[in-house]
Amino acid sequence: MSACGLAPLPADGTAFERFAADVRAGLGGPGRKSLPPMHLYDALGSALFEAITRLPEYGVWRAERRVLERHANDIAACCQADTVIELGSGSATKTRLLLEASLRRHPVSYVAVDVSPSALEGTRATLRDLDGLAVTLVEADYLSGLERALQARGNAGRVLVLFLGSSLGNYAAGEASRWLGAIRRSLRSGDGLLVGVDLDKPARRLLSAYADPLGVTAAFNLNLLARMNRELGADFDPSSFRHVARFDPRTRDVEMHLRSLRAQQVHFARLGLSVVLRAGETIHTESSHKYRTEELDALAAGAGFRPAGHWRDDAWPFLEALYTA
């Protein structure tokens, strides 16, 4: 999980088509069943994730906040950005710390890019009282939203792109490399990228953050079934599934799955689709890779970035890394 704004588009028009296409490809095709994690974040899913960030077992959110509380001034001084563009703003609670530090230096423009309208409204509410901050909200996926934000920059000014909350961990290694490369191609020399990643730590500690005893994470994961029922006319019985979290030490990935407790067939009335699940078969809903510092630096270098600063939390190992294009 990550506070990444990987939330679904509204279920109408092209948004509905995207959700439908992902379900067809991920559940209707051959091989392991899976769905992109962005679809976990409807309005209820986003609210459940906010609750997860408050759980004592989930240290990611608090670790990143501690880093920004301690080092926002240093980061702002290194960046000297005129425009801050955040990919996946969520509620922008942590981002506010960095924006406040930047505003102490000079006026700043901030562009929040998120596919969730409710997340963007949360961003607006969090930042509405910051004097000197020009706020633009862009409802779009990350790369198209970044392009739209950059079109308005003109010829002057330095841009800082934020990708916080360990969102990069949701991508497999090859995807993460391509993702960073796409961001770099959109930027000018001297622009910056601030990435927050969860670092490798003992499996028991990681799994407790993804399978909390209160069952909030389970509700967050199972809510995806309710969303498909509501928006796609599916007939999932959520009581026939169980939330599963597991850690792969070879890849350093925590995976979230929905395991079918019985053999069943699910129908999607709005798609004309039927999906058969065996007893014990799972739907993979998210992976969260746990980085090492040198690994992240190598990925960034391969995409055309050079390191400009590292700031770390050791209570729950977490890294905030600044790179320059």
C-alpha positions in Angstrom: 0.0 0.0 0.0 1.0 3.5 -0.6 -0.3 7.0 -0.1 0.0 7.3 -3.8 -3.3 8.5 -5.1 -3.6 5.3 -7.1 -7.3 5.8 -7.0 -9.9 4.9 -9.7 -11.2 7.2 -12.2 -15.0 7.9 -11.9 -17.0 5.0 -13.4 -18.3 6.8 -16.4 -17.1 7.5 -20.0 -13.4 6.6 -20.6 -13.0 5.9 -16.8 -15.6 3.1 -17.0 -13.9 1.8 -20.1 -10.6 1.7 -18.4 -11.9 -0.1 -15.4 -13.8 -2.5 -17.7 -10.7 -3.1 -19.8 -8.5 -3.8 -16.8 -11.1 -6.3 -15.4 -11.4 -8.1 -18.8 -7.6 -8.3 -19.1 -6.9 -9.1 -15.5 -9.7 -11.5 -14.7 -10.9 -12.8 -18.0 -7.6 -13.7 -19.6 -5.2 -16.6 -19.1 -2.7 -16.8 -16.3 -2.7 -15.3 -12.8 -5.7 -13.1 -12.1 -4.8 -9.6 -11.1 -6.0 -6.0 -11.1 -4.1 -2.7 -11.0 -3.9 -1.3 -7.5 -5.4 2.0 -8.6 -8.8 0.4 -8.6 -8.6 -0.2 -4.9 -9.2 3.6 -4.3 -12.8 4.5 -4.8 -14.3 6.9 -2.2 -14.6 4.2 0.4 -11.2 2.7 -0.5 -9.6 6.1 -0.1 -11.2 6.6 3.3 -10.1 3.1 4.4 -6.6 3.8 3.3 -6.5 7.0 5.3 -7.5 4.9 8.3 -4.7 2.4 7.5 -2.2 5.2 7.7 -3.2 5.8 11.3 -2.7 2.1 12.4 0.2 1.5 14.7 1.3 -1.4 12.5 1.6 0.7 9.4 4.7 2.8 9.8 5.2 4.0 6.2 3.0 7.2 6.5 4.5 8.3 9.8 8.1 7.6 8.7 7.7 9.8 5.6 6.1 12.5 7.7 9.0 12.4 10.2 11.5 12.8 7.3 9.6 15.9 6.0 9.1 17.4 9.4 12.9 17.2 10.0 14.2 18.0 6.6 11.6 20.0 4.6 13.8 23.1 4.8 16.9 21.3 3.5 14.9 19.7 0.7 13.3 23.1 -0.3 16.8 24.7 -0.3 18.2 22.0 -2.5 15.3 22.2 -4.9 14.6 25.9 -5.2 11.6 25.0 -7.2 9.2 27.6 -8.6 6.5 24.9 -9.4 5.8 21.7 -7.5 3.9 19.0 -9.3 2.7 16.1 -7.2 1.8 12.8 -8.8 -0.9 11.2 -6.5 -1.5 14.0 -4.0 -3.9 12.2 -1.8 -4.8 14.5 1.1 -1.5 16.4 0.7 -1.0 16.4 4.5 2.7 15.6 4.3 3.2 17.6 1.2 2.0 20.7 3.1 5.3 20.5 5.2 7.4 20.8 2.1 5.2 23.6 0.6 5.4 25.6 3.8 9.2 25.3 3.7 9.3 26.4 0.1 7.0 29.3 0.7 9.3 30.6 3.3 11.8 31.2 0.5 9.6 32.5 -2.3 6.1 32.1 -3.8 5.4 28.7 -5.2 2.9 27.2 -7.6 1.6 23.7 -6.8 -0.1 21.3 -9.2 -1.8 18.2 -7.7 -2.3 15.4 -10.2 -4.7 12.6 -9.1 -7.3 10.4 -10.7 -9.5 10.6 -7.6 -11.8 13.6 -7.4 -12.2 13.0 -3.6 -8.5 13.0 -3.1 -8.2 16.3 -5.0 -10.9 17.8 -2.8 -8.9 16.7 0.2 -5.8 18.4 -1.3 -7.8 21.6 -1.7 -9.0 21.5 1.9 -5.5 20.8 3.3 -3.8 23.7 1.4 -6.6 26.3 1.2 -5.1 28.6 3.9 -1.5 28.7 2.6 -0.8 32.3 1.6 1.3 32.7 -1.5 0.5 29.3 -2.9 -1.2 29.0 -6.3 -2.9 25.7 -6.4 -4.1 23.8 -9.5 -5.9 20.5 -9.4 -5.6 18.1 -12.3 -7.8 15.1 -12.5 -5.9 12.7 -14.7 -3.5 9.7 -14.7 0.0 10.5 -13.7 1.8 10.9 -17.0 -0.9 12.8 -18.9 -1.5 15.0 -15.8 2.3 15.7 -15.7 2.2 16.8 -19.3 -0.7 19.0 -18.7 1.0 20.6 -15.7 4.2 21.2 -17.6 2.5 22.8 -20.5 1.6 25.7 -18.2 5.1 26.3 -17.0 6.2 28.6 -19.8 9.9 29.2 -20.5 11.0 30.1 -16.9 11.2 28.4 -13.6 12.4 25.2 -12.1 10.0 22.3 -11.5 10.1 19.7 -8.7 8.0 16.5 -9.3 6.9 14.7 -6.1 6.3 11.0 -6.1 5.8 10.3 -2.4 4.4 7.6 -0.1 6.4 4.7 -1.6 4.2 4.8 -4.7 7.2 3.7 -6.8 7.1 0.4 -4.9 3.8 -0.5 -6.7 5.8 -1.0 -9.9 7.8 -4.0 -10.8 11.5 -3.3 -11.5 11.2 -3.0 -15.3 8.0 -0.9 -14.9 9.7 1.4 -12.4 12.6 2.0 -14.7 10.3 2.9 -17.6 8.2 5.1 -15.3 11.2 7.1 -14.2 12.4 7.4 -17.8 9.1 8.8 -18.8 9.2 11.4 -16.1 12.8 12.3 -17.0 11.8 12.8 -20.7 9.1 15.3 -19.6 11.5 17.4 -17.6 14.2 19.9 -18.4 17.8 19.8 -17.2 17.9 21.1 -13.7 14.4 20.1 -12.7 14.0 17.8 -9.7 12.3 14.6 -8.7 11.6 13.8 -5.0 10.8 10.1 -4.4 9.8 8.5 -1.2 10.4 4.7 -0.9 9.8 2.2 1.9 13.1 0.4 2.6 13.7 -3.3 3.2 13.0 -4.6 6.7 12.2 -7.9 8.5 9.3 -9.8 6.9 7.4 -10.1 10.2 7.4 -6.3 10.6 6.3 -5.8 7.0 3.5 -8.3 7.1 2.0 -6.8 10.2 1.5 -3.6 8.3 -0.4 -5.3 5.5 -2.5 -7.7 7.7 -3.4 -5.6 10.7 -5.3 -7.3 13.6 -8.3 -4.8 13.3 -8.9 -6.0 9.7 -8.8 -2.5 8.2 -6.5 -3.6 5.4 -8.6 -6.6 4.7 -11.7 -4.3 4.4 -9.7 -2.0 2.1 -8.8 -5.0 -0.2 -12.2 -6.6 -0.1 -13.9 -3.3 -1.0 -12.6 -3.9 -4.5 -15.1 -6.7 -4.9 -17.9 -4.3 -3.7 -16.7 -1.7 -6.3 -16.9 -4.3 -9.1 -20.4 -5.3 -8.0 -21.6 -1.7 -7.9 -19.9 -0.3 -11.1 -19.7 -3.3 -13.3 -22.7 -5.3 -12.3 -20.7 -8.2 -10.8 -22.1 -10.6 -8.3 -19.1 -11.2 -6.0 -19.9 -12.6 -2.6 -17.2 -10.9 -0.4 -17.7 -13.4 2.3 -16.4 -16.0 -0.1 -13.0 -14.3 -0.2 -10.2 -13.7 2.3 -7.6 -10.9 2.3 -4.0 -12.4 2.1 -0.7 -10.6 2.5 2.6 -12.4 1.8 6.2 -11.5 1.4 8.5 -12.7 -1.3 12.1 -12.4 0.0 13.6 -12.9 -3.4 11.9 -9.9 -4.9 11.4 -8.0 -1.6 7.8 -7.5 -2.5 4.8 -7.6 -0.2 1.8 -8.8 -2.2 -1.9 -8.4 -1.4 -4.3 -11.0 -2.8 -8.0 -11.8 -2.5 -8.2 -15.6 -2.1 -11.3 -17.5 -3.2 -12.5 -19.7 -0.4 -14.5 -22.0 -2.7 -14.9 -22.8 -6.4 -17.2 -20.2 -7.9 -18.3 -18.4 -11.0 -18.7 -14.6 -11.0 -20.8 -12.8 -13.6 -20.3 -9.2 -14.8 -23.7 -8.0 -16.1 -22.4 -4.8 -17.6 -19.5 -6.6 -19.4 -21.1 -9.8 -20.6 -18.2 -11.5 -18.8 -18.1 -14.6 -16.6 -15.0 -15.5 -14.5 -14.3 -18.9 -12.9 -12.3 -19.1 -9.8 -11.0 -22.3 -8.2 -11.0 -22.8 -4.5 -7.8 -21.3 -3.2 -7.2 -19.2 -6.4 -6.3 -15.6 -5.8 -6.7 -12.2 -7.4 -3.5 -10.2 -7.0 -4.4 -6.6 -6.2 -1.1 -4.9 -5.2 2.6 -5.4 -4.8 4.8 -3.1 -2.7 8.5 -3.4 -3.3 10.9 -2.6 -0.5 13.9 -0.8 -1.8 17.6 -0.5 -0.9 19.2 2.9 -1.3 21.7 1.8 -3.9 19.0 0.1 -5.9 16.9 3.3 -6.1 20.0 5.4 -7.1 20.8 2.9 -9.9 17.2 3.1 -11.2 17.3 6.9 -11.2 20.7 7.0 -12.8 19.5 4.7 -15.6 16.6 7.1 -16.2 18.9 10.1 -16.5 18.8 11.5 -13.0 21.7 12.3 -10.7 21.4 12.2 -6.8 21.1 15.5 -5.1 20.2 14.4 -1.5 19.1 11.5 0.7 17.1 11.9 3.9 16.2 8.8 6.0 14.0 7.7 8.9 15.5 4.9 10.9 12.6 4.2 13.3 10.7 2.7 10.3 13.4 2.6 7.6 12.2 4.9 4.9 14.1 7.0 2.3 13.3 10.4 0.8 15.6 10.8 -2.2 16.0 13.9 -4.4 17.3 13.6 -7.9 18.1 16.3 -10.5 17.4 15.8 -14.2 
